[in-house]
Amino acid sequence: MLDTPSPAGADATSADAPTKAAQQDEHGRHRAGAHLHSIHDDAPVVTRRTGLLLIAGVAVVAAVVGGLSGALITANLIGQPNQDAQRLTQPLGSPSEPAAPLPGEASSAIAFAAPSVVTLTVSTPTRTETGSAVVYSGDGLVITNAHVVTLDGTVSDAQITATTSDGRVFSTSRVGLDVLADVAVLRLDGASGLQPARFADSDQLIVGQSTIVLGAPLGLNGTATTGVVSAVNRSIEIASAAVPPTVDENAATDSPLSSTTDPGKSIVQLPVVQTDAAINPGNSGGAMLNAKGEVIGINVAIAGTKPGGQGQAASSGSIGLGFALPANYAVQIAAQLADGQTPSHGALGATVRNAATVATSGQSIVGAYVDSVVENGAASLAGLRRGDIVTYIGTIPVSNANDLIAHVRVYEAGEDATLTVVRQGEVIEVEVSLDAAA
């Protein structure tokens, strides 16, 4: 069920592996996100057709399909360089054997993971863009972003080819797509013997650990960048990758629209890992690795500082604020898609917005303010009521409405989530059996 946003001007002020008992922790960081709509005034609304999104009035989040043209998460297209210009020329002379990777350095992790990352070329009669994907199974299944497959929600029938790290080119067929998680699974037709990626437990990520991003930014296949995990349990808000019933394919480049004026486009919230490793258009769907070469996330978005004018790019590229879907969540969705299932997402049955209020102790509180609950919905049946402020879901802190929405959605419908709630200055825990997001 879709939760309905509360009307603007509501009365609160706007303001961001398993432990507790194995079950709660798993449902904490690994599963998160209800289908709620936040109504806070400063919401970082992302529309891939517009390019970049202002986060708290400062940063702009953009999807990173691109390369040949550059699809964005919330953003205007970052650019449409000529495809031929993206090819690196080979030096003159006889080819030589590549140098061996150095143990303990990024080169070792890159060498290990490179065969598990492929480049996608997504084409229509009028557009060609690049994205990336991660090998999920040796018989040709790969994970990428839904917005890569639909060119930011503008087409449903793009032709997609995949190029492996050793230069083989395959046509692809769509296995499944989930716009609520921005995950898609493709099959490389006729492929066999591919090297599946090794996925790490993204619930165990800590701030400061090394990250390596692999993909095809601006069409440059096999590009690696490095950085650290800048933050965990972040959330971002983006335009849905779903294709409206009628859509102008050229609108993505001809008419940058905000999410509030873009008919037919809905908004989704995603739980993400933040990194300062450079992510650019074309990296979408590629791998974020740890120092062992294990996949810890699927690249999904970047942030910029300028929204861009009419018809102008929203951002020139990475400013050190990149985002990836946690590996656990991406694999959870991909496994269901690969099995022919429709992925299940939890819903709270309430409308929420950012909260910055004062408890009876006189201390400020940030979290997700419950503005209303749906009769007989999950929140109502659990005893949540207007004025409650949710500050944790499981062990994950909730700093704003988007955090709660994104992290509730990682749960499956019918699962139980433990919410920490501040009610009139008192801290309580509420067990909620989640509804199904529509």
Protein Blocks (a to p, Z undefined) as FASTA:
>chain_A
ZZddddehiabdcddedfkbmklmmmmmmpgcdddddfbfklccddfknopaceehlacc
dddkehmnopafkbccfbjcdfklmpccddedjddddddddehiaklmmmmmmmmpccdd
dddfkbccddddddfbfnopacddfklmnonoiafkbccddddfkopacddddfbdcfkl
opacdddehiahiacdddddfklpcehiacddddjeehighiacddddfbghiacddddf
bdcfbdcfklmmmmccdfklmghiacddddddddfbdcdehjgopacddfkopafbdcfb
dcdfbebiehiafbfbdehiacdddfklmmmmmmmmmnopacddddehiacdddddddfk
opacdddddfbdcehiaklmnopaehiacfbghjbccfbfklmmmmmmmpcghiacdddd
deehiacdddddddddZZ
